[in-house]
Amino acid sequence: MKNLIITEQGEELVAKLIAGEEDATFTKICTSDDDLSTVDLKKVTVIENIKQTSLIASVKKLDEATIELLAAVENTNLTEGYYIRALGVYAIDSKGNEILYAISIEDNPDYIPAFNGKNVSGISYTLNVRVDNSNNI
């Protein structure tokens, strides 16, 4: 995937984190086969045509401004394969509001096949996210 682009909603959350007004928890990733290459990713508030959702498996503080998120998708519940063209990272603030924090798109997308009843396929993601105040994550 390409670099994560923090959405306007994500930037607002970062500003509140820096000011110490909010805490945040990264909750999940969602994948889609929608082509968002011509869209202003900063303005996206919702990813359409979500194919899979996966909880964030771990969050690790790398430094004062960066955290590492680990998540994975697998095909055990897929009846139809698809190309992962977009990946969204979601976060929830201390008031319980979940937002689309960041998006990554891919020009050369990975294909995740439908489950054939025998072979499990999956993709693991390691995402480094800049939050400017990782103490509040």
Order of alpha helices (4+ residues) and beta strands (2+ residues): beta-alpha-beta-beta-beta-beta-beta-beta-beta
